[in-house]
Amino acid sequence: MNPVMTFLVWSMSFGIPIQSDPGPMMQAAQVGPAARVKIDISAGDVLKGEILRHVAQGFHSVGGVKLVEENPQWTIKIVTLAVQDNEGNATALGLSVVVLEHGPQMDMLFTLAQAWHYVIKAGLLQKDQPLEVGMRHLVAGIDLLPNADNLTLMQQHRMCLIPMAKMPAACQEIATDFDRQYLQSAGAAPAVGGQ
């Protein structure tokens, strides 16, 4: 019998409990890479700072997100409008929240274009037939598209009007909703463009 197996069987006979905590090394291996998220806020400097702080706190509490300025996988755009009373005091805040996903659809489109380049160059389609001509035009159009990093897919748009006192909770809810809808449902942070 293998010495390791012998040791395991022997140690189990003493009733030694097996450690249930996998330890920090195993926990780090189980958690996927952090999703790279950029927060883009359209507001005055003071309000912008408050919103960013509360959204960042929300992401810190859920984990699995790294806030970045460059090369994001996701961008959360927050546009605000303060609703004021007759004296000019802000009483409510209008929020427009847009979630944009960067890259994967464009990566698939460029991969498809590469495949069609091969099909056309290899002569696998009959020359000057409608399918071959259409594919040449499609590939030429794809080749003219701008850099895929600048193209996004809008995943969600929400608008709400909240009392100013509820702004911190609403901002933290943006982070928890994002985590629940895009990270937890995917099982891990999505890898974009091999990054």
N, C-alpha and C positions, 0 to 999 in steps of 0.2 A: 504494500500500500504506500502511496505517496506520503512523504513525511509531513507535508503541510496538512493533508487531509487527516492524518493521524492526530496531529496537534489539535485541529478543529474539533474532531470527535471527542478527544480527551478533554478539551476545555469545556465543551458543552455538557459533559457528564458532571462537572462541578457546579453547573447552574450559573456560570458567569454571564451576566447580561451583555448582549451585543449593543454597542453604542448606537443610539438612534440618531444622534446629531451627526450629520455627515462632515462637519467641520468646515472652516472657511474655504479650504481649497476645493472641496467638492461642491460647495454652494456656488462658488465663482464659476465652476465648470458647468453647473446646471443652468445658470442664468445666461441668456443670450447677450449679445452685445447691446449696449444702450442705443436706443433710437436717437438719431440726431435731429433735434427740433429747433427751429428758429422761431422766435416770437417777434412779430412785427406789429407795433402798436402805433396807431394814429391818434394822438392826444397831446395836450399840453404837457410840458416837462414834468410838473409835479404829479399830475394824474397818471402819466405814462410810467413814472417810477413806481407809484403805488400799485398799478395794475401788474407790472412786471414782477414786483416783489411777491404779490399774492399768487400769481400763476406759478412762479418758480417754487414757492412753498408747496403748492399743490403737487407739482411734479416731484419735489423732494420726498413728499409723503408716500407717493405711489411707487417711486423708483423706476428704473429701466429707461430713463430719459436723460440725455445729455443736451443741455441748452447750448446752441452754437450760433455763431454769426455767419459762418461760411460753410458750404458743402452740406446743407441739411438734407435729410430724407423727407422731412415734413416741414411745412411752414404754417403757423397759426397766425392769421392776420386778424387783428382786433381794431375795429374802427369805432370811435366813441363820439357821442354827442351829449353834452350836458344840457339838461332841461332845467331852466331857471324860473323862479317865481318873479313877481313884479318888482321886488327889491334887488334882483340880480343874484340871489342865492341859489346855488345848485341844489335842487331837490330830488332829482332823479338822473339816471344815467342810461342813455340808449347805447346798447352794445350790438355790434354786428361782428360775428365771429365766423371766419372762413378757414376751413382746413384744406390745405393743398398738399398733395403727394407729389414728390419729385421723382422723375426718372424711369420707373419700370416699364411704363407703357411705351415710352420713346425707345428704350433699349430693345424692346421686343420688335418695334417697327424697324429699327436699324438692322437688327438680326435678320428679319424677313427680307429686307432689301438686299443684304449680302447674299442670302440664299438665291434670290431671283437674279442677281448679277451673275452668279455661277450658272444658273439654268440657261440664261440668255447667252453667255459667252461660250458655254459648252455646246450650244446649238441643239438643245434638247427639245425646243419648240420649233415648229415649222416656220421658216422665215417669212416675214411680212403677212402672217395670218393675224386675225383680230386679237387673239390671246397674246401672241408675242409682241405685237405693236402696243397693246394696252399695258403689258408688263414693262416694256421699255419706258413708256411715259410715266408709269407709276414710280419706277425706280429713279428716274430723272427727277421727279418731284420730291421724292424722299431725300435725295442727295442735296436738294436745295434748302431743306429745312434748317433752321438755326440750331445752334448747339443744344443738345438735349438737356443740359443742366438748367437752362432757362425756361423750359417747358414743364408745366405741371398739370395735374388732373385735380379738379375741384372735387373733394370727397364730401364736403358738408358745408352748409351755410345756415347759420342760426341768427336770429335777431330777437332782442328782448329789451324791455324797459324795466329797470329796477330802481328801488329807492337807494340813495347814496349809502345809507347805512348797511345795505346788503351787498355792496360792491366786493368786499373781501371774500365773502362766501361764494359769490358768483364766479369770481376769478379762479378760486381754487376748484370750483366745479368744472371749469373749462378743462383743467388738467385731468381730473378724475374721469370725465366723460371721454376725453381723448384716449386715455389709458384703457378704459373699458371697451371702447368701440374699435380701436385700431391695434393696440398692442396685445391685450388679453385675448381678443378673438382670433388673432393670428398665431397665438401661442408663443411668439418671440418677436423681437424687433426685426423688421424686414431688412434684408441686405439688398442694397441698391447698387447696380453697376459694378458689382464685384468689390465693393468697398467695405 
